Amino acid sequence: MGVRKVLRSDAHDIAGIFIRAFPESVTHYYGAKAPPIDGFRDIFAFLSRAERENFLVYEESGAVLGYVVVPRSMGQVWAKAMLGGHVFVWAFKWMAGKYGISPARIATILGNKLLFAAYSGRQLLRGHAQVLSVAVDPSAQGRGIGRQLVQAGLGLLRRQGVRTVKLEVRPDNEPARRLYSSLGFRETGKSRDSQGQWTVMIAHLRPDPQSS
């Protein structure tokens, strides 16, 4: 089937892809124990509703192999999470032990969000579009699926009239940095969280001639 819009029923599969594709990040928050999928599923279920038009997946033979989320405004994503009560539901589930995250780990996550706000406050206020998250299942990597997803996400933003797109990538993730550079992203700065440094990249999109 290829690239298509996300469905709410995809959240479980997408959460599994995230866990398998980013083991260092998962270990950073959960340690050596296997993480429960519930928290990741809840986040992606929220995004599949809040950003359905800007959330794409790659499906093949009935299986979801990758995804990309490209919000037009991260400020609006946070507003939807707060005003829709999702943050309070997540907090209740955490306190009930549904997510298996210790208070110390929660403090780390909250600290990361504060660091993100410190580094990215102006971008949030300006409402820049962002490649929020993109991943391909390790079993399907090396086939160009990630490129197809990012290209489709950028094309979607271009048709929506977006001119500038931001993303953050780890400096040692050379394959991802090469991909983004080939799609027009250029390094513009650095940010940091408890896992280390991020490279901030920006792409300036040309207007879609079919939209004029």
PASEBA-1860 file (N, C-alpha, C; in nm, 3 decimals):
! residues 212
1> MGVRKVLR> 0.082/-0.121/0.000/0.000/0.000/0.000/0.086/0.126/0.000 ~ 0.198/0.126/0.075/0.283/0.243/0.080/0.239/0.342/0.187 ~ 0.260/0.472/0.163/0.232/0.576/0.262/0.083/0.607/0.264 ~ 0.027/0.617/0.383/-0.114/0.654/0.401/-0.128/0.731/0.532 ~ -0.246/0.791/0.551/-0.274/0.860/0.677/-0.292/0.759/0.790 ~ -0.257/0.803/0.909/-0.267/0.717/1.026/-0.413/0.686/1.058 ~ -0.436/0.571/1.118/-0.564/0.532/1.176/-0.546/0.517/1.326 ~ -0.651/0.538/1.402/-0.641/0.524/1.548/-0.597/0.384/1.586
9> SDAHDIAG> -0.636/0.286/1.505/-0.601/0.147/1.533/-0.452/0.118/1.511 ~ -0.377/0.214/1.453/-0.235/0.194/1.429/-0.149/0.220/1.552 ~ -0.206/0.280/1.657/-0.126/0.329/1.769/-0.040/0.220/1.833 ~ -0.095/0.102/1.851/-0.020/-0.007/1.915/0.101/-0.046/1.831 ~ 0.080/-0.061/1.700/0.192/-0.099/1.611/0.298/0.010/1.608 ~ 0.256/0.137/1.605/0.351/0.248/1.601/0.432/0.253/1.730 ~ 0.366/0.230/1.844/0.438/0.228/1.971/0.546/0.120/1.971 ~ 0.514/0.004/1.915/0.612/-0.104/1.907/0.730/-0.066/1.820
17> IFIRAFPE> 0.702/0.003/1.709/0.810/0.048/1.621/0.902/0.145/1.695 ~ 0.842/0.240/1.768/0.923/0.336/1.844/1.014/0.264/1.943 ~ 0.961/0.168/2.018/1.040/0.096/2.118/1.155/0.021/2.053 ~ 1.129/-0.042/1.938/1.235/-0.118/1.871/1.336/-0.029/1.800 ~ 1.290/0.086/1.750/1.378/0.173/1.672/1.466/0.262/1.760 ~ 1.422/0.290/1.884/1.498/0.380/1.971/1.528/0.313/2.105 ~ 1.603/0.203/2.104/1.628/0.130/2.230/1.706/0.213/2.331 ~ 1.795/0.302/2.285/1.873/0.382/2.381/1.781/0.476/2.460
25> SVTHYYGA> 1.685/0.538/2.391/1.592/0.628/2.459/1.503/0.551/2.556 ~ 1.456/0.435/2.515/1.370/0.354/2.601/1.446/0.310/2.726 ~ 1.571/0.265/2.708/1.653/0.223/2.821/1.682/0.340/2.915 ~ 1.698/0.458/2.858/1.728/0.577/2.939/1.616/0.604/3.039 ~ 1.492/0.577/3.001/1.379/0.604/3.089/1.336/0.482/3.171 ~ 1.356/0.362/3.118/1.305/0.243/3.185/1.414/0.155/3.245 ~ 1.541/0.184/3.211/1.646/0.096/3.257/1.647/-0.033/3.178 ~ 1.696/-0.140/3.239/1.711/-0.266/3.168/1.581/-0.345/3.154
33> KAPPIDGF> 1.479/-0.308/3.232/1.355/-0.385/3.227/1.278/-0.355/3.099 ~ 1.199/-0.453/3.056/1.118/-0.435/2.935/1.010/-0.331/2.961 ~ 0.997/-0.230/2.874/0.899/-0.125/2.899/0.757/-0.171/2.865 ~ 0.658/-0.133/2.946/0.519/-0.158/2.906/0.485/-0.068/2.787 ~ 0.406/-0.121/2.697/0.378/-0.045/2.575/0.270/0.061/2.596 ~ 0.200/0.054/2.711/0.083/0.139/2.732/0.110/0.288/2.715 ~ 0.217/0.338/2.777/0.246/0.481/2.770/0.273/0.528/2.629 ~ 0.354/0.452/2.557/0.385/0.488/2.419/0.259/0.482/2.332
41> RDIFAFLS> 0.178/0.379/2.356/0.054/0.366/2.278/-0.038/0.483/2.304 ~ -0.049/0.527/2.430/-0.137/0.639/2.463/-0.090/0.768/2.395 ~ 0.041/0.790/2.392/0.094/0.911/2.327/0.062/0.910/2.178 ~ 0.088/0.797/2.113/0.063/0.790/1.969/-0.086/0.787/1.937 ~ -0.167/0.733/2.026/-0.312/0.739/2.006/-0.359/0.885/2.011 ~ -0.304/0.962/2.105/-0.337/1.105/2.111/-0.294/1.176/1.983 ~ -0.172/1.152/1.939/-0.123/1.218/1.817/-0.203/1.176/1.694 ~ -0.250/1.051/1.692/-0.328/1.005/1.576/-0.461/1.077/1.567
49> RAERENFL> -0.509/1.130/1.681/-0.632/1.209/1.680/-0.602/1.357/1.659 ~ -0.506/1.408/1.737/-0.477/1.552/1.734/-0.411/1.596/1.605 ~ -0.332/1.507/1.543/-0.257/1.544/1.423/-0.284/1.445/1.308 ~ -0.408/1.401/1.297/-0.438/1.297/1.199/-0.400/1.338/1.057 ~ -0.422/1.464/1.021/-0.391/1.508/0.886/-0.240/1.512/0.862 ~ -0.161/1.521/0.969/-0.016/1.537/0.957/0.059/1.420/1.020 ~ -0.003/1.303/1.020/0.056/1.182/1.076/0.041/1.074/0.969 ~ 0.153/1.028/0.916/0.153/0.931/0.808/0.222/0.802/0.851
57> VYEESGAV> 0.177/0.691/0.794/0.241/0.562/0.818/0.273/0.496/0.685 ~ 0.365/0.402/0.692/0.398/0.321/0.574/0.349/0.179/0.602 ~ 0.258/0.132/0.516/0.201/-0.002/0.533/0.241/-0.091/0.416 ~ 0.271/-0.215/0.448/0.305/-0.313/0.345/0.250/-0.449/0.386 ~ 0.174/-0.511/0.297/0.114/-0.643/0.325/0.039/-0.645/0.457 ~ -0.031/-0.535/0.486/-0.112/-0.529/0.607/-0.037/-0.495/0.734 ~ 0.094/-0.473/0.725/0.175/-0.442/0.843/0.227/-0.299/0.836 ~ 0.219/-0.225/0.946/0.276/-0.091/0.955/0.426/-0.106/0.982
65> LGYVVVPR> 0.507/-0.048/0.894/0.653/-0.062/0.903/0.723/0.068/0.943 ~ 0.652/0.179/0.942/0.715/0.306/0.977/0.611/0.415/0.988 ~ 0.656/0.531/1.039/0.564/0.643/1.056/0.642/0.774/1.057 ~ 0.572/0.884/1.034/0.626/1.018/1.052/0.515/1.110/1.101 ~ 0.548/1.197/1.197/0.454/1.295/1.249/0.511/1.433/1.220 ~ 0.435/1.518/1.149/0.486/1.649/1.107/0.385/1.759/1.144 ~ 0.372/1.794/1.272/0.276/1.899/1.312/0.312/2.034/1.251 ~ 0.210/2.109/1.216/0.233/2.245/1.167/0.271/2.339/1.281
73> SMGQVWAK> 0.231/2.305/1.404/0.263/2.389/1.519/0.273/2.302/1.644 ~ 0.392/2.296/1.706/0.406/2.221/1.830/0.330/2.288/1.943 ~ 0.317/2.420/1.938/0.238/2.489/2.039/0.095/2.439/2.041 ~ 0.038/2.416/1.923/-0.099/2.366/1.915/-0.109/2.222/1.966 ~ -0.004/2.142/1.943/-0.003/2.005/1.994/-0.009/2.006/2.147 ~ 0.075/2.088/2.209/0.074/2.099/2.355/-0.060/2.151/2.405 ~ -0.118/2.249/2.335/-0.247/2.303/2.376/-0.355/2.196/2.372 ~ -0.356/2.115/2.268/-0.455/2.008/2.257/-0.437/1.905/2.369
81> AMLGGHVF> -0.312/1.876/2.404/-0.286/1.780/2.511/-0.336/1.832/2.645 ~ -0.316/1.964/2.668/-0.358/2.023/2.795/-0.509/2.045/2.799 ~ -0.563/2.114/2.698/-0.705/2.149/2.698/-0.794/2.028/2.684 ~ -0.744/1.924/2.617/-0.823/1.802/2.602/-0.817/1.710/2.723 ~ -0.737/1.748/2.824/-0.729/1.668/2.946/-0.638/1.547/2.937 ~ -0.569/1.531/2.825/-0.485/1.413/2.807/-0.370/1.408/2.907 ~ -0.311/1.524/2.935/-0.200/1.529/3.030/-0.243/1.476/3.167 ~ -0.365/1.510/3.210/-0.414/1.468/3.340/-0.444/1.318/3.341
89> VWAFKWMA> -0.493/1.265/3.228/-0.515/1.121/3.218/-0.383/1.047/3.225 ~ -0.283/1.098/3.154/-0.151/1.034/3.159/-0.093/1.038/3.299 ~ -0.111/1.150/3.369/-0.060/1.161/3.506/-0.130/1.061/3.598 ~ -0.262/1.046/3.583/-0.336/0.949/3.665/-0.288/0.807/3.639 ~ -0.269/0.773/3.512/-0.223/0.638/3.480/-0.083/0.612/3.534 ~ 0.002/0.717/3.530/0.136/0.701/3.586/0.128/0.673/3.736 ~ 0.045/0.752/3.808/0.033/0.733/3.952/-0.027/0.596/3.985 ~ -0.109/0.544/3.892/-0.170/0.412/3.914/-0.076/0.299/3.875
97> GKYGISPA> 0.044/0.333/3.827/0.142/0.231/3.792/0.125/0.170/3.655 ~ 0.040/0.231/3.571/0.015/0.174/3.439/0.136/0.185/3.346 ~ 0.219/0.286/3.367/0.328/0.311/3.274/0.462/0.255/3.321 ~ 0.470/0.212/3.444/0.592/0.149/3.493/0.712/0.242/3.499 ~ 0.688/0.372/3.519/0.797/0.469/3.525/0.809/0.520/3.668 ~ 0.929/0.515/3.724/0.951/0.561/3.861/0.944/0.712/3.869 ~ 0.923/0.767/3.990/0.924/0.914/4.006/1.054/0.977/3.957 ~ 1.167/0.910/3.978/1.294/0.964/3.933/1.297/0.976/3.781
105> RIATILGN> 1.243/0.876/3.714/1.240/0.878/3.567/1.144/0.987/3.517 ~ 1.032/1.004/3.587/0.938/1.110/3.551/1.005/1.246/3.564 ~ 1.084/1.263/3.670/1.157/1.389/3.688/1.252/1.413/3.572 ~ 1.314/1.307/3.523/1.403/1.320/3.407/1.327/1.364/3.284 ~ 1.210/1.302/3.262/1.128/1.339/3.146/1.085/1.485/3.155 ~ 1.037/1.528/3.271/0.994/1.666/3.288/1.112/1.762/3.271 ~ 1.228/1.722/3.320/1.347/1.805/3.301/1.381/1.820/3.154 ~ 1.365/1.712/3.078/1.389/1.719/2.934/1.293/1.816/2.866
113> KLLFAAYS> 1.167/1.816/2.909/1.069/1.907/2.848/1.105/2.052/2.878 ~ 1.154/2.078/3.001/1.195/2.213/3.035/1.316/2.256/2.952 ~ 1.411/2.163/2.932/1.526/2.193/2.848/1.482/2.222/2.705 ~ 1.387/2.143/2.655/1.336/2.164/2.519/1.274/2.302/2.508 ~ 1.195/2.339/2.610/1.130/2.471/2.607/1.233/2.582/2.610 ~ 1.340/2.562/2.688/1.445/2.665/2.697/1.515/2.685/2.564 ~ 1.542/2.575/2.493/1.612/2.583/2.366/1.520/2.619/2.250 ~ 1.392/2.583/2.260/1.303/2.593/2.145/1.185/2.688/2.167
121> GRQLLRGH> 1.189/2.769/2.271/1.075/2.855/2.303/1.035/2.945/2.188 ~ 1.132/3.006/2.121/1.099/3.097/2.012/1.033/3.024/1.896 ~ 1.082/2.901/1.868/1.019/2.823/1.761/0.875/2.787/1.796 ~ 0.851/2.754/1.925/0.715/2.721/1.966/0.624/2.842/1.952 ~ 0.674/2.959/1.994/0.593/3.079/1.985/0.564/3.117/1.841 ~ 0.660/3.093/1.752/0.640/3.126/1.612/0.556/3.021/1.540 ~ 0.535/2.905/1.605/0.451/2.803/1.545/0.514/2.730/1.429 ~ 0.647/2.717/1.431/0.713/2.647/1.322/0.664/2.502/1.311
129> AQVLSVAV> 0.653/2.457/1.188/0.625/2.315/1.165/0.747/2.234/1.208 ~ 0.724/2.107/1.239/0.834/2.025/1.289/0.817/1.880/1.247 ~ 0.928/1.816/1.213/0.929/1.670/1.202/0.944/1.621/1.345 ~ 0.833/1.590/1.409/0.833/1.557/1.551/0.893/1.419/1.576 ~ 0.856/1.321/1.497/0.907/1.186/1.516/0.895/1.109/1.385 ~ 0.999/1.033/1.354/0.997/0.946/1.237/1.077/0.821/1.271 ~ 1.024/0.706/1.236/1.093/0.581/1.266/1.048/0.473/1.168 ~ 1.139/0.382/1.143/1.110/0.263/1.062/1.147/0.141/1.144
137> DPSAQGRG> 1.064/0.041/1.141/1.094/-0.082/1.215/1.231/-0.135/1.172 ~ 1.315/-0.175/1.268/1.448/-0.224/1.232/1.448/-0.336/1.128 ~ 1.342/-0.417/1.125/1.334/-0.526/1.028/1.317/-0.476/0.885 ~ 1.277/-0.348/0.869/1.251/-0.293/0.736/1.344/-0.177/0.701 ~ 1.443/-0.152/0.784/1.535/-0.041/0.757/1.627/-0.073/0.640 ~ 1.677/0.031/0.575/1.766/0.013/0.460/1.695/-0.002/0.328 ~ 1.564/0.019/0.326/1.485/0.002/0.204/1.429/0.134/0.151 ~ 1.469/0.244/0.212/1.421/0.374/0.166/1.285/0.414/0.220
145> IGRQLVQA> 1.232/0.341/0.317/1.100/0.373/0.372/1.104/0.505/0.448 ~ 1.211/0.527/0.524/1.224/0.653/0.598/1.224/0.773/0.505 ~ 1.296/0.761/0.393/1.299/0.870/0.295/1.160/0.896/0.239 ~ 1.089/0.790/0.204/0.954/0.807/0.149/0.862/0.878/0.250 ~ 0.874/0.840/0.376/0.789/0.900/0.479/0.821/1.048/0.497 ~ 0.950/1.082/0.508/0.986/1.222/0.528/0.948/1.305/0.406 ~ 0.973/1.252/0.286/0.934/1.324/0.166/0.784/1.348/0.162 ~ 0.707/1.246/0.199/0.562/1.260/0.199/0.518/1.364/0.302
153> GLGLLRRQ> 0.584/1.364/0.420/0.551/1.462/0.522/0.582/1.603/0.479 ~ 0.698/1.622/0.415/0.734/1.756/0.367/0.641/1.801/0.255 ~ 0.603/1.708/0.168/0.508/1.742/0.062/0.374/1.784/0.119 ~ 0.331/1.717/0.223/0.205/1.752/0.289/0.213/1.892/0.347 ~ 0.322/1.924/0.418/0.339/2.057/0.475/0.346/2.163/0.367 ~ 0.412/2.131/0.258/0.423/2.228/0.147/0.285/2.260/0.091 ~ 0.201/2.157/0.075/0.065/2.180/0.023/-0.019/2.260/0.122 ~ 0.016/2.255/0.249/-0.055/2.330/0.351/-0.003/2.474/0.364
161> GVRTVKLE> 0.095/2.507/0.281/0.147/2.643/0.281/0.261/2.669/0.377 ~ 0.316/2.563/0.437/0.427/2.579/0.531/0.555/2.612/0.454 ~ 0.632/2.705/0.507/0.756/2.746/0.442/0.881/2.696/0.515 ~ 0.872/2.681/0.648/0.989/2.644/0.727/0.957/2.525/0.817 ~ 1.046/2.425/0.817/1.027/2.304/0.896/1.153/2.279/0.980 ~ 1.132/2.243/1.105/1.241/2.220/1.200/1.243/2.073/1.242 ~ 1.360/2.022/1.274/1.371/1.890/1.335/1.494/1.888/1.423 ~ 1.503/1.785/1.507/1.620/1.763/1.592/1.665/1.619/1.574
169> VRPDNEPA> 1.797/1.599/1.561/1.853/1.467/1.539/1.980/1.455/1.622 ~ 2.009/1.335/1.670/2.131/1.315/1.747/2.253/1.333/1.656 ~ 2.358/1.400/1.704/2.476/1.426/1.620/2.542/1.299/1.568 ~ 2.532/1.188/1.642/2.597/1.064/1.598/2.509/0.977/1.509 ~ 2.389/1.025/1.478/2.299/0.950/1.389/2.329/0.990/1.245 ~ 2.439/0.942/1.192/2.484/0.983/1.059/2.387/0.947/0.948 ~ 2.328/0.826/0.947/2.232/0.795/0.840/2.116/0.896/0.834 ~ 2.061/0.932/0.952/1.950/1.027/0.954/1.996/1.165/0.910
177> RRLYSSLG> 2.114/1.207/0.955/2.163/1.340/0.917/2.186/1.348/0.767 ~ 2.238/1.241/0.707/2.258/1.240/0.561/2.124/1.248/0.489 ~ 2.026/1.175/0.539/1.893/1.177/0.477/1.836/1.318/0.482 ~ 1.838/1.379/0.599/1.780/1.513/0.613/1.855/1.615/0.528 ~ 1.986/1.604/0.523/2.064/1.697/0.440/2.027/1.684/0.294 ~ 2.005/1.560/0.250/1.970/1.538/0.109/1.832/1.591/0.075 ~ 1.748/1.613/0.178/1.613/1.665/0.157/1.604/1.815/0.183 ~ 1.721/1.879/0.199/1.723/2.024/0.209/1.737/2.081/0.349
185> FRETGKSR> 1.752/1.997/0.451/1.770/2.047/0.587/1.914/2.090/0.608 ~ 1.932/2.199/0.682/2.065/2.250/0.713/2.076/2.274/0.864 ~ 2.193/2.244/0.919/2.215/2.261/1.062/2.212/2.409/1.100 ~ 2.134/2.439/1.205/2.122/2.580/1.248/2.156/2.601/1.395 ~ 2.178/2.494/1.470/2.210/2.512/1.611/2.210/2.380/1.686 ~ 2.213/2.391/1.818/2.216/2.275/1.905/2.110/2.289/2.014 ~ 2.065/2.177/2.067/1.985/2.176/2.188/2.033/2.057/2.272 ~ 1.978/2.040/2.390/2.030/1.937/2.480/1.919/1.887/2.571
193> DSQGQWTV> 1.927/1.757/2.605/1.843/1.701/2.710/1.929/1.607/2.793 ~ 1.867/1.528/2.880/1.944/1.444/2.971/2.021/1.333/2.901 ~ 1.985/1.301/2.777/2.059/1.201/2.700/2.178/1.260/2.626 ~ 2.183/1.391/2.616/2.294/1.453/2.545/2.246/1.559/2.448 ~ 2.327/1.581/2.346/2.304/1.691/2.253/2.217/1.649/2.135 ~ 2.143/1.746/2.085/2.068/1.733/1.960/2.123/1.834/1.860 ~ 2.122/1.798/1.734/2.151/1.892/1.627/2.018/1.943/1.572 ~ 2.002/2.075/1.570/1.879/2.136/1.518/1.899/2.165/1.370
201> MIAHLRPD> 1.803/2.122/1.287/1.811/2.142/1.143/1.683/2.209/1.094 ~ 1.697/2.293/0.994/1.584/2.368/0.937/1.583/2.347/0.785 ~ 1.463/2.333/0.729/1.447/2.328/0.583/1.348/2.436/0.542 ~ 1.378/2.504/0.433/1.289/2.605/0.377/1.222/2.544/0.254 ~ 1.091/2.529/0.262/1.017/2.461/0.156/0.976/2.560/0.048 ~ 0.988/2.517/-0.076/0.939/2.598/-0.186/0.788/2.584/-0.195 ~ 0.718/2.689/-0.234/0.571/2.679/-0.246/0.532/2.571/-0.346 ~ 0.421/2.506/-0.318/0.367/2.405/-0.408/0.301/2.477/-0.528
209> PQSS> 0.351/2.459/-0.651/0.293/2.531/-0.766/0.147/2.497/-0.790 ~ 0.102/2.377/-0.745/-0.036/2.338/-0.768/-0.132/2.409/-0.672 ~ -0.075/2.469/-0.563/-0.161/2.535/-0.465/-0.180/2.682/-0.496 ~ -0.109/2.733/-0.597/-0.121/2.874/-0.632/-0.217/2.896/-0.747
END
